[in-house]
Amino acid sequence: MDEPEQSPFKLNRGRVLILALGVLVIIIALSTALGGINAYQALREANAEATSTAPATTQ
């Protein structure tokens, strides 16, 4: 009873897991490169401060 040879391109559980982990690493890397959550929070705080201290010069 010979086992059939697996194709090098056929997806099995191990390859799907490696693929999913690779996608997760790419998403984390892109998020870090774009500034992450800390930069977003700093941007929100700066925006709130800029809009709250705007001078009111209406006549």
HUPETA-V439710 format. One record per pair of residues at least 12 apart in sequence whose ideal C-beta (glycine too) atoms are under 6 Angstrom apart, sorted by sequence separation. I is the first residue (numbers start at 1). J is the second residue. D is the distance in Angstrom with one decimal. If there is no record, write none. Layout:
BEGIN
I;J;D / I;J;D
END
This chain:
BEGIN
none
END
